[in-house]
Amino acid sequence: MLVRCVMCDREEEIPEISPEAKRLRNRPIHTYMCRECHDRISEKTAERIATGRFTFRRTSESSEEQF
């Protein structure tokens, strides 16, 4: 299956039988991100968390009370 990264517009081939290909076929709202972009975003997020100024905005009040 030919897919395009939403961040860098690079086209890649993924196996038709992979779970990711099935997810993209059945739910078009899901988007594909190449491994390089995914790793870059994960690295930047980890750096922001390490600064101590990072806040998770999509949390429920009950989980915030547990901390």
N, CA, C and O atoms as a Tripos MOL2 file, in Angstrom:
@<TRIPOS>MOLECULE
protein
  268   267    67     0     0
PROTEIN
NO_CHARGES

@<TRIPOS>ATOM
      1 N           0.8610   -1.1720    0.0000 N.3       1 MET1
      2 CA          0.0000    0.0000    0.0000 C.3       1 MET1
      3 C           0.9050    1.2330    0.0000 C.2       1 MET1
      4 O           1.8460    1.3200    0.7890 O.2       1 MET1
      5 N           0.6240    2.1490   -0.8580 N.am      2 LEU2
      6 CA          1.3930    3.3840   -0.9540 C.3       2 LEU2
      7 C           0.7650    4.4300   -0.0340 C.2       2 LEU2
      8 O          -0.4270    4.7200   -0.1320 O.2       2 LEU2
      9 N           1.5750    4.9880    0.8570 N.am      3 VAL3
     10 CA          1.0890    5.9830    1.8200 C.3       3 VAL3
     11 C           1.9800    7.2110    1.7650 C.2       3 VAL3
     12 O           3.1270    7.1460    1.3220 O.2       3 VAL3
     13 N           1.4370    8.3280    2.2220 N.am      4 ARG4
     14 CA          2.1850    9.5850    2.2290 C.3       4 ARG4
     15 C           2.1920   10.1520    3.6410 C.2       4 ARG4
     16 O           1.1620   10.1990    4.3140 O.2       4 ARG4
     17 N           3.3650   10.5790    4.0750 N.am      5 CYS5
     18 CA          3.5290   11.1710    5.4020 C.3       5 CYS5
     19 C           2.8430   12.5430    5.4230 C.2       5 CYS5
     20 O           2.9790   13.3280    4.4840 O.2       5 CYS5
     21 N           2.1120   12.8190    6.4940 N.am      6 VAL6
     22 CA          1.4070   14.0940    6.5890 C.3       6 VAL6
     23 C           2.3390   15.2420    6.9370 C.2       6 VAL6
     24 O           1.9880   16.4030    6.7290 O.2       6 VAL6
     25 N           3.5230   14.9400    7.4640 N.am      7 MET7
     26 CA          4.4610   15.9860    7.8590 C.3       7 MET7
     27 C           5.3930   16.3880    6.7240 C.2       7 MET7
     28 O           5.5530   17.5760    6.4420 O.2       7 MET7
     29 N           6.0130   15.4010    6.0660 N.am      8 CYS8
     30 CA          7.0490   15.7160    5.0750 C.3       8 CYS8
     31 C           6.6440   15.3530    3.6460 C.2       8 CYS8
     32 O           7.4240   15.5830    2.7220 O.2       8 CYS8
     33 N           5.4600   14.7990    3.4370 N.am      9 ASP9
     34 CA          4.9350   14.4120    2.1210 C.3       9 ASP9
     35 C           5.7870   13.3610    1.4160 C.2       9 ASP9
     36 O           5.7480   13.2590    0.1900 O.2       9 ASP9
     37 N           6.5460   12.5890    2.1650 N.am     10 ARG10
     38 CA          7.3290   11.4980    1.5890 C.3      10 ARG10
     39 C           6.4060   10.3000    1.3770 C.2      10 ARG10
     40 O           5.6120    9.9600    2.2550 O.2      10 ARG10
     41 N           6.5110    9.6670    0.2220 N.am     11 GLU11
     42 CA          5.7100    8.4870   -0.0680 C.3      11 GLU11
     43 C           6.4970    7.2400    0.2930 C.2      11 GLU11
     44 O           7.6820    7.1240   -0.0180 O.2      11 GLU11
     45 N           5.8220    6.3050    0.9570 N.am     12 GLU12
     46 CA          6.4390    5.0460    1.3600 C.3      12 GLU12
     47 C           5.4910    3.9060    1.0520 C.2      12 GLU12
     48 O           4.2860    4.0990    0.8930 O.2      12 GLU12
     49 N           6.0540    2.7270    0.9720 N.am     13 GLU13
     50 CA          5.2850    1.5180    0.7280 C.3      13 GLU13
     51 C           5.2050    0.7340    2.0320 C.2      13 GLU13
     52 O           6.2300    0.4480    2.6500 O.2      13 GLU13
     53 N           3.9820    0.3840    2.4570 N.am     14 ILE14
     54 CA          3.8220   -0.4680    3.6280 C.3      14 ILE14
     55 C           3.0900   -1.7270    3.1820 C.2      14 ILE14
     56 O           2.3220   -1.6790    2.2210 O.2      14 ILE14
     57 N           3.3110   -2.8600    3.8620 N.am     15 PRO15
     58 CA          2.6540   -4.1120    3.4650 C.3      15 PRO15
     59 C           1.1340   -4.0030    3.5550 C.2      15 PRO15
     60 O           0.5990   -3.4020    4.4870 O.2      15 PRO15
     61 N           0.4500   -4.5880    2.5810 N.am     16 GLU16
     62 CA         -1.0190   -4.5500    2.5510 C.3      16 GLU16
     63 C          -1.6370   -5.2390    3.7590 C.2      16 GLU16
     64 O          -2.7260   -4.8700    4.1990 O.2      16 GLU16
     65 N          -0.9420   -6.2430    4.2950 N.am     17 ILE17
     66 CA         -1.5260   -7.0280    5.3870 C.3      17 ILE17
     67 C          -1.1450   -6.5000    6.7680 C.2      17 ILE17
     68 O          -1.4870   -7.1160    7.7770 O.2      17 ILE17
     69 N          -0.4550   -5.3910    6.8270 N.am     18 SER18
     70 CA         -0.0500   -4.8500    8.1290 C.3      18 SER18
     71 C          -1.2530   -4.2260    8.8440 C.2      18 SER18
     72 O          -2.1810   -3.7480    8.1930 O.2      18 SER18
     73 N          -1.2390   -4.2310   10.1690 N.am     19 PRO19
     74 CA         -2.3310   -3.6010   10.9220 C.3      19 PRO19
     75 C          -2.4650   -2.1090   10.6170 C.2      19 PRO19
     76 O          -3.5690   -1.5650   10.6230 O.2      19 PRO19
     77 N          -1.3410   -1.4580   10.3510 N.am     20 GLU20
     78 CA         -1.3880   -0.0290   10.0400 C.3      20 GLU20
     79 C          -2.1090    0.2270    8.7190 C.2      20 GLU20
     80 O          -2.8680    1.1900    8.6050 O.2      20 GLU20
     81 N          -1.8790   -0.6290    7.7170 N.am     21 ALA21
     82 CA         -2.5570   -0.4800    6.4290 C.3      21 ALA21
     83 C          -4.0580   -0.6860    6.5910 C.2      21 ALA21
     84 O          -4.8570    0.0390    5.9990 O.2      21 ALA21
     85 N          -4.4350   -1.6700    7.3880 N.am     22 LYS22
     86 CA         -5.8560   -1.9220    7.6200 C.3      22 LYS22
     87 C          -6.5030   -0.7280    8.3240 C.2      22 LYS22
     88 O          -7.6160   -0.3300    7.9810 O.2      22 LYS22
     89 N          -5.8070   -0.1630    9.3000 N.am     23 ARG23
     90 CA         -6.3370    0.9990   10.0260 C.3      23 ARG23
     91 C          -6.5420    2.1790    9.0850 C.2      23 ARG23
     92 O          -7.5490    2.8800    9.1770 O.2      23 ARG23
     93 N          -5.5880    2.4030    8.1760 N.am     24 LEU24
     94 CA         -5.7010    3.5200    7.2390 C.3      24 LEU24
     95 C          -6.8180    3.2960    6.2220 C.2      24 LEU24
     96 O          -7.4930    4.2450    5.8220 O.2      24 LEU24
     97 N          -7.0130    2.0500    5.8060 N.am     25 ARG25
     98 CA         -8.0820    1.7530    4.8480 C.3      25 ARG25
     99 C          -9.4560    1.9130    5.4710 C.2      25 ARG25
    100 O         -10.3500    2.5010    4.8630 O.2      25 ARG25
    101 N          -9.6310    1.3970    6.6770 N.am     26 ASN26
    102 CA        -10.9530    1.3520    7.2960 C.3      26 ASN26
    103 C         -11.3580    2.6460    7.9870 C.2      26 ASN26
    104 O         -12.5480    2.9140    8.1520 O.2      26 ASN26
    105 N         -10.3940    3.4400    8.3850 N.am     27 ARG27
    106 CA        -10.7020    4.6980    9.0700 C.3      27 ARG27
    107 C          -9.9060    5.8240    8.4240 C.2      27 ARG27
    108 O          -8.7890    6.1100    8.8540 O.2      27 ARG27
    109 N         -10.4540    6.4600    7.4100 N.am     28 PRO28
    110 CA         -9.7080    7.4850    6.6670 C.3      28 PRO28
    111 C          -9.2850    8.6900    7.5090 C.2      28 PRO28
    112 O          -8.4070    9.4450    7.0910 O.2      28 PRO28
    113 N          -9.8810    8.8840    8.6680 N.am     29 ILE29
    114 CA         -9.5030   10.0250    9.4950 C.3      29 ILE29
    115 C          -8.0990    9.8400   10.0610 C.2      29 ILE29
    116 O          -7.4270   10.8200   10.3820 O.2      29 ILE29
    117 N          -7.6500    8.5860   10.1850 N.am     30 HIS30
    118 CA         -6.2930    8.3240   10.6700 C.3      30 HIS30
    119 C          -5.2910    8.7200    9.6010 C.2      30 HIS30
    120 O          -5.5500    8.5640    8.4080 O.2      30 HIS30
    121 N          -4.1710    9.2210   10.0250 N.am     31 THR31
    122 CA         -3.1490    9.6700    9.0860 C.3      31 THR31
    123 C          -1.8670    8.8860    9.2970 C.2      31 THR31
    124 O          -1.6560    8.2960   10.3570 O.2      31 THR31
    125 N          -1.0150    8.8830    8.2850 N.am     32 TYR32
    126 CA          0.2510    8.1580    8.3360 C.3      32 TYR32
    127 C           1.3800    9.1470    8.5630 C.2      32 TYR32
    128 O           1.4060   10.2290    7.9760 O.2      32 TYR32
    129 N           2.3150    8.7590    9.4260 N.am     33 MET33
    130 CA          3.5050    9.5600    9.6570 C.3      33 MET33
    131 C           4.7140    8.6340    9.5140 C.2      33 MET33
    132 O           4.7530    7.5610   10.1180 O.2      33 MET33
    133 N           5.7000    9.0490    8.7150 N.am     34 CYS34
    134 CA          6.8790    8.2090    8.4960 C.3      34 CYS34
    135 C           7.6640    8.0620    9.7970 C.2      34 CYS34
    136 O           7.4780    8.8360   10.7350 O.2      34 CYS34
    137 N           8.5360    7.0700    9.8420 N.am     35 ARG35
    138 CA          9.2910    6.7650   11.0540 C.3      35 ARG35
    139 C          10.1890    7.9330   11.4620 C.2      35 ARG35
    140 O          10.3200    8.2200   12.6520 O.2      35 ARG35
    141 N          10.8070    8.6070   10.4950 N.am     36 GLU36
    142 CA         11.6910    9.7360   10.8210 C.3      36 GLU36
    143 C          10.9220   10.8710   11.4940 C.2      36 GLU36
    144 O          11.3810   11.4190   12.4960 O.2      36 GLU36
    145 N           9.7650   11.2250   10.9560 N.am     37 CYS37
    146 CA          8.9570   12.2980   11.5560 C.3      37 CYS37
    147 C           8.4460   11.8750   12.9290 C.2      37 CYS37
    148 O           8.4420   12.6790   13.8610 O.2      37 CYS37
    149 N           8.0180   10.6300   13.0640 N.am     38 HIS38
    150 CA          7.5280   10.1270   14.3450 C.3      38 HIS38
    151 C           8.6280   10.1850   15.4010 C.2      38 HIS38
    152 O           8.3900   10.6230   16.5270 O.2      38 HIS38
    153 N           9.8300    9.7430   15.0380 N.am     39 ASP39
    154 CA         10.9510    9.7750   15.9800 C.3      39 ASP39
    155 C          11.3320   11.2020   16.3430 C.2      39 ASP39
    156 O          11.6440   11.4860   17.4990 O.2      39 ASP39
    157 N          11.3080   12.1090   15.3560 N.am     40 ARG40
    158 CA         11.6580   13.5070   15.6150 C.3      40 ARG40
    159 C          10.6620   14.1460   16.5890 C.2      40 ARG40
    160 O          11.0640   14.8540   17.5120 O.2      40 ARG40
    161 N           9.3760   13.8990   16.3870 N.am     41 ILE41
    162 CA          8.3580   14.4700   17.2660 C.3      41 ILE41
    163 C           8.4560   13.8610   18.6630 C.2      41 ILE41
    164 O           8.3060   14.5690   19.6590 O.2      41 ILE41
    165 N           8.7070   12.5530   18.7430 N.am     42 SER42
    166 CA          8.8670   11.9010   20.0490 C.3      42 SER42
    167 C          10.0540   12.4730   20.8050 C.2      42 SER42
    168 O           9.9780   12.7030   22.0120 O.2      42 SER42
    169 N          11.1440   12.7010   20.0990 N.am     43 GLU43
    170 CA         12.3450   13.2620   20.7210 C.3      43 GLU43
    171 C          12.0850   14.6770   21.2370 C.2      43 GLU43
    172 O          12.4690   15.0120   22.3570 O.2      43 GLU43
    173 N          11.4350   15.5010   20.4220 N.am     44 LYS44
    174 CA         11.1420   16.8820   20.8320 C.3      44 LYS44
    175 C          10.1800   16.9070   22.0210 C.2      44 LYS44
    176 O          10.3250   17.7370   22.9190 O.2      44 LYS44
    177 N           9.1980   15.9970   22.0310 N.am     45 THR45
    178 CA          8.2590   15.9300   23.1410 C.3      45 THR45
    179 C           8.9710   15.5340   24.4230 C.2      45 THR45
    180 O           8.7110   16.1020   25.4840 O.2      45 THR45
    181 N           9.8720   14.5550   24.3260 N.am     46 ALA46
    182 CA         10.6400   14.1420   25.5040 C.3      46 ALA46
    183 C          11.4870   15.2980   26.0300 C.2      46 ALA46
    184 O          11.6270   15.4560   27.2430 O.2      46 ALA46
    185 N          12.0460   16.0980   25.1420 N.am     47 GLU47
    186 CA         12.8260   17.2660   25.5650 C.3      47 GLU47
    187 C          11.9460   18.2840   26.2820 C.2      47 GLU47
    188 O          12.3620   18.8640   27.2840 O.2      47 GLU47
    189 N          10.7260   18.5070   25.7750 N.am     48 ARG48
    190 CA          9.8180   19.4580   26.4200 C.3      48 ARG48
    191 C           9.3770   18.9570   27.7910 C.2      48 ARG48
    192 O           9.2610   19.7400   28.7330 O.2      48 ARG48
    193 N           9.1320   17.6550   27.9040 N.am     49 ILE49
    194 CA          8.7440   17.0910   29.1980 C.3      49 ILE49
    195 C           9.8760   17.2630   30.1980 C.2      49 ILE49
    196 O           9.6340   17.5480   31.3710 O.2      49 ILE49
    197 N          11.1110   17.0920   29.7410 N.am     50 ALA50
    198 CA         12.2740   17.2000   30.6240 C.3      50 ALA50
    199 C          12.4650   18.6180   31.1620 C.2      50 ALA50
    200 O          13.0760   18.7890   32.2170 O.2      50 ALA50
    201 N          11.9600   19.6380   30.4660 N.am     51 THR51
    202 CA         12.1230   21.0070   30.9470 C.3      51 THR51
    203 C          11.2580   21.2900   32.1650 C.2      51 THR51
    204 O          11.5560   22.2010   32.9370 O.2      51 THR51
    205 N          10.1890   20.5210   32.3460 N.am     52 GLY52
    206 CA          9.3030   20.7390   33.4840 C.3      52 GLY52
    207 C           8.1930   21.7250   33.1930 C.2      52 GLY52
    208 O           7.3150   21.9110   34.0350 O.2      52 GLY52
    209 N           8.1960   22.3540   32.0550 N.am     53 ARG53
    210 CA          7.1560   23.3260   31.7010 C.3      53 ARG53
    211 C           6.0810   22.7100   30.8160 C.2      53 ARG53
    212 O           5.1630   23.4070   30.3840 O.2      53 ARG53
    213 N           6.1810   21.4370   30.5440 N.am     54 PHE54
    214 CA          5.2440   20.7490   29.6650 C.3      54 PHE54
    215 C           4.0100   20.3400   30.4580 C.2      54 PHE54
    216 O           4.1330   19.7720   31.5430 O.2      54 PHE54
    217 N           2.8250   20.6230   29.9300 N.am     55 THR55
    218 CA          1.5950   20.2010   30.5920 C.3      55 THR55
    219 C           0.7710   19.3780   29.6240 C.2      55 THR55
    220 O           0.6810   19.6970   28.4390 O.2      55 THR55
    221 N           0.1660   18.3100   30.1410 N.am     56 PHE56
    222 CA         -0.7400   17.5070   29.3400 C.3      56 PHE56
    223 C          -2.0980   18.1750   29.3830 C.2      56 PHE56
    224 O          -2.6770   18.3190   30.4600 O.2      56 PHE56
    225 N          -2.6140   18.5830   28.2520 N.am     57 ARG57
    226 CA         -3.8550   19.3540   28.2180 C.3      57 ARG57
    227 C          -5.0990   18.4900   28.1160 C.2      57 ARG57
    228 O          -6.1800   18.9350   28.5020 O.2      57 ARG57
    229 N          -4.9850   17.2920   27.6200 N.am     58 ARG58
    230 CA         -6.1630   16.4430   27.4470 C.3      58 ARG58
    231 C          -6.2270   15.3830   28.5350 C.2      58 ARG58
    232 O          -6.1660   14.1890   28.2390 O.2      58 ARG58
    233 N          -6.3470   15.7930   29.7610 N.am     59 THR59
    234 CA         -6.4800   14.8490   30.8560 C.3      59 THR59
    235 C          -7.8090   15.0780   31.5420 C.2      59 THR59
    236 O          -8.3580   16.1800   31.5240 O.2      59 THR59
    237 N          -8.3100   14.0320   32.1370 N.am     60 SER60
    238 CA         -9.5500   14.1760   32.8770 C.3      60 SER60
    239 C          -9.2340   14.6760   34.2810 C.2      60 SER60
    240 O          -8.1160   14.5140   34.7710 O.2      60 SER60
    241 N         -10.2020   15.2680   34.9080 N.am     61 GLU61
    242 CA         -9.9880   15.8260   36.2400 C.3      61 GLU61
    243 C          -9.6840   14.7320   37.2530 C.2      61 GLU61
    244 O          -8.9100   14.9500   38.1840 O.2      61 GLU61
    245 N         -10.2830   13.5600   37.0840 N.am     62 SER62
    246 CA        -10.0500   12.4810   38.0480 C.3      62 SER62
    247 C          -8.6000   12.0110   38.0190 C.2      62 SER62
    248 O          -8.0450   11.6820   39.0670 O.2      62 SER62
    249 N          -7.9770   11.9730   36.8510 N.am     63 SER63
    250 CA         -6.5770   11.5490   36.7900 C.3      63 SER63
    251 C          -5.6600   12.6220   37.3600 C.2      63 SER63
    252 O          -4.6100   12.2960   37.9140 O.2      63 SER63
    253 N          -6.0300   13.8870   37.2390 N.am     64 GLU64
    254 CA         -5.2280   14.9570   37.8220 C.3      64 GLU64
    255 C          -5.3020   14.9240   39.3450 C.2      64 GLU64
    256 O          -4.3320   15.2700   40.0200 O.2      64 GLU64
    257 N          -6.4380   14.5120   39.8870 N.am     65 GLU65
    258 CA         -6.5930   14.4480   41.3340 C.3      65 GLU65
    259 C          -5.7400   13.3430   41.9370 C.2      65 GLU65
    260 O          -5.3420   13.4380   43.0980 O.2      65 GLU65
    261 N          -5.4550   12.3030   41.1730 N.am     66 GLN66
    262 CA         -4.6650   11.1860   41.6790 C.3      66 GLN66
    263 C          -3.2330   11.6040   41.9450 C.2      66 GLN66
    264 O          -2.5700   11.0100   42.7960 O.2      66 GLN66
    265 N          -2.7440   12.5970   41.2510 N.am     67 PHE67
    266 CA         -1.3720   13.0490   41.4420 C.3      67 PHE67
    267 C          -1.3790   14.0550   42.5390 C.2      67 PHE67
    268 O          -0.3290   14.5910   42.8910 O.2      67 PHE67
@<TRIPOS>BOND
     1     1     2 1
     2     2     3 1
     3     3     4 2
     4     3     5 am
     5     5     6 1
     6     6     7 1
     7     7     8 2
     8     7     9 am
     9     9    10 1
    10    10    11 1
    11    11    12 2
    12    11    13 am
    13    13    14 1
    14    14    15 1
    15    15    16 2
    16    15    17 am
    17    17    18 1
    18    18    19 1
    19    19    20 2
    20    19    21 am
    21    21    22 1
    22    22    23 1
    23    23    24 2
    24    23    25 am
    25    25    26 1
    26    26    27 1
    27    27    28 2
    28    27    29 am
    29    29    30 1
    30    30    31 1
    31    31    32 2
    32    31    33 am
    33    33    34 1
    34    34    35 1
    35    35    36 2
    36    35    37 am
    37    37    38 1
    38    38    39 1
    39    39    40 2
    40    39    41 am
    41    41    42 1
    42    42    43 1
    43    43    44 2
    44    43    45 am
    45    45    46 1
    46    46    47 1
    47    47    48 2
    48    47    49 am
    49    49    50 1
    50    50    51 1
    51    51    52 2
    52    51    53 am
    53    53    54 1
    54    54    55 1
    55    55    56 2
    56    55    57 am
    57    57    58 1
    58    58    59 1
    59    59    60 2
    60    59    61 am
    61    61    62 1
    62    62    63 1
    63    63    64 2
    64    63    65 am
    65    65    66 1
    66    66    67 1
    67    67    68 2
    68    67    69 am
    69    69    70 1
    70    70    71 1
    71    71    72 2
    72    71    73 am
    73    73    74 1
    74    74    75 1
    75    75    76 2
    76    75    77 am
    77    77    78 1
    78    78    79 1
    79    79    80 2
    80    79    81 am
    81    81    82 1
    82    82    83 1
    83    83    84 2
    84    83    85 am
    85    85    86 1
    86    86    87 1
    87    87    88 2
    88    87    89 am
    89    89    90 1
    90    90    91 1
    91    91    92 2
    92    91    93 am
    93    93    94 1
    94    94    95 1
    95    95    96 2
    96    95    97 am
    97    97    98 1
    98    98    99 1
    99    99   100 2
   100    99   101 am
   101   101   102 1
   102   102   103 1
   103   103   104 2
   104   103   105 am
   105   105   106 1
   106   106   107 1
   107   107   108 2
   108   107   109 am
   109   109   110 1
   110   110   111 1
   111   111   112 2
   112   111   113 am
   113   113   114 1
   114   114   115 1
   115   115   116 2
   116   115   117 am
   117   117   118 1
   118   118   119 1
   119   119   120 2
   120   119   121 am
   121   121   122 1
   122   122   123 1
   123   123   124 2
   124   123   125 am
   125   125   126 1
   126   126   127 1
   127   127   128 2
   128   127   129 am
   129   129   130 1
   130   130   131 1
   131   131   132 2
   132   131   133 am
   133   133   134 1
   134   134   135 1
   135   135   136 2
   136   135   137 am
   137   137   138 1
   138   138   139 1
   139   139   140 2
   140   139   141 am
   141   141   142 1
   142   142   143 1
   143   143   144 2
   144   143   145 am
   145   145   146 1
   146   146   147 1
   147   147   148 2
   148   147   149 am
   149   149   150 1
   150   150   151 1
   151   151   152 2
   152   151   153 am
   153   153   154 1
   154   154   155 1
   155   155   156 2
   156   155   157 am
   157   157   158 1
   158   158   159 1
   159   159   160 2
   160   159   161 am
   161   161   162 1
   162   162   163 1
   163   163   164 2
   164   163   165 am
   165   165   166 1
   166   166   167 1
   167   167   168 2
   168   167   169 am
   169   169   170 1
   170   170   171 1
   171   171   172 2
   172   171   173 am
   173   173   174 1
   174   174   175 1
   175   175   176 2
   176   175   177 am
   177   177   178 1
   178   178   179 1
   179   179   180 2
   180   179   181 am
   181   181   182 1
   182   182   183 1
   183   183   184 2
   184   183   185 am
   185   185   186 1
   186   186   187 1
   187   187   188 2
   188   187   189 am
   189   189   190 1
   190   190   191 1
   191   191   192 2
   192   191   193 am
   193   193   194 1
   194   194   195 1
   195   195   196 2
   196   195   197 am
   197   197   198 1
   198   198   199 1
   199   199   200 2
   200   199   201 am
   201   201   202 1
   202   202   203 1
   203   203   204 2
   204   203   205 am
   205   205   206 1
   206   206   207 1
   207   207   208 2
   208   207   209 am
   209   209   210 1
   210   210   211 1
   211   211   212 2
   212   211   213 am
   213   213   214 1
   214   214   215 1
   215   215   216 2
   216   215   217 am
   217   217   218 1
   218   218   219 1
   219   219   220 2
   220   219   221 am
   221   221   222 1
   222   222   223 1
   223   223   224 2
   224   223   225 am
   225   225   226 1
   226   226   227 1
   227   227   228 2
   228   227   229 am
   229   229   230 1
   230   230   231 1
   231   231   232 2
   232   231   233 am
   233   233   234 1
   234   234   235 1
   235   235   236 2
   236   235   237 am
   237   237   238 1
   238   238   239 1
   239   239   240 2
   240   239   241 am
   241   241   242 1
   242   242   243 1
   243   243   244 2
   244   243   245 am
   245   245   246 1
   246   246   247 1
   247   247   248 2
   248   247   249 am
   249   249   250 1
   250   250   251 1
   251   251   252 2
   252   251   253 am
   253   253   254 1
   254   254   255 1
   255   255   256 2
   256   255   257 am
   257   257   258 1
   258   258   259 1
   259   259   260 2
   260   259   261 am
   261   261   262 1
   262   262   263 1
   263   263   264 2
   264   263   265 am
   265   265   266 1
   266   266   267 1
   267   267   268 2
@<TRIPOS>SUBSTRUCTURE
     1 MET1         2 RESIDUE 1 A MET
     2 LEU2         6 RESIDUE 1 A LEU
     3 VAL3        10 RESIDUE 1 A VAL
     4 ARG4        14 RESIDUE 1 A ARG
     5 CYS5        18 RESIDUE 1 A CYS
     6 VAL6        22 RESIDUE 1 A VAL
     7 MET7        26 RESIDUE 1 A MET
     8 CYS8        30 RESIDUE 1 A CYS
     9 ASP9        34 RESIDUE 1 A ASP
    10 ARG10       38 RESIDUE 1 A ARG
    11 GLU11       42 RESIDUE 1 A GLU
    12 GLU12       46 RESIDUE 1 A GLU
    13 GLU13       50 RESIDUE 1 A GLU
    14 ILE14       54 RESIDUE 1 A ILE
    15 PRO15       58 RESIDUE 1 A PRO
    16 GLU16       62 RESIDUE 1 A GLU
    17 ILE17       66 RESIDUE 1 A ILE
    18 SER18       70 RESIDUE 1 A SER
    19 PRO19       74 RESIDUE 1 A PRO
    20 GLU20       78 RESIDUE 1 A GLU
    21 ALA21       82 RESIDUE 1 A ALA
    22 LYS22       86 RESIDUE 1 A LYS
    23 ARG23       90 RESIDUE 1 A ARG
    24 LEU24       94 RESIDUE 1 A LEU
    25 ARG25       98 RESIDUE 1 A ARG
    26 ASN26      102 RESIDUE 1 A ASN
    27 ARG27      106 RESIDUE 1 A ARG
    28 PRO28      110 RESIDUE 1 A PRO
    29 ILE29      114 RESIDUE 1 A ILE
    30 HIS30      118 RESIDUE 1 A HIS
    31 THR31      122 RESIDUE 1 A THR
    32 TYR32      126 RESIDUE 1 A TYR
    33 MET33      130 RESIDUE 1 A MET
    34 CYS34      134 RESIDUE 1 A CYS
    35 ARG35      138 RESIDUE 1 A ARG
    36 GLU36      142 RESIDUE 1 A GLU
    37 CYS37      146 RESIDUE 1 A CYS
    38 HIS38      150 RESIDUE 1 A HIS
    39 ASP39      154 RESIDUE 1 A ASP
    40 ARG40      158 RESIDUE 1 A ARG
    41 ILE41      162 RESIDUE 1 A ILE
    42 SER42      166 RESIDUE 1 A SER
    43 GLU43      170 RESIDUE 1 A GLU
    44 LYS44      174 RESIDUE 1 A LYS
    45 THR45      178 RESIDUE 1 A THR
    46 ALA46      182 RESIDUE 1 A ALA
    47 GLU47      186 RESIDUE 1 A GLU
    48 ARG48      190 RESIDUE 1 A ARG
    49 ILE49      194 RESIDUE 1 A ILE
    50 ALA50      198 RESIDUE 1 A ALA
    51 THR51      202 RESIDUE 1 A THR
    52 GLY52      206 RESIDUE 1 A GLY
    53 ARG53      210 RESIDUE 1 A ARG
    54 PHE54      214 RESIDUE 1 A PHE
    55 THR55      218 RESIDUE 1 A THR
    56 PHE56      222 RESIDUE 1 A PHE
    57 ARG57      226 RESIDUE 1 A ARG
    58 ARG58      230 RESIDUE 1 A ARG
    59 THR59      234 RESIDUE 1 A THR
    60 SER60      238 RESIDUE 1 A SER
    61 GLU61      242 RESIDUE 1 A GLU
    62 SER62      246 RESIDUE 1 A SER
    63 SER63      250 RESIDUE 1 A SER
    64 GLU64      254 RESIDUE 1 A GLU
    65 GLU65      258 RESIDUE 1 A GLU
    66 GLN66      262 RESIDUE 1 A GLN
    67 PHE67      266 RESIDUE 1 A PHE
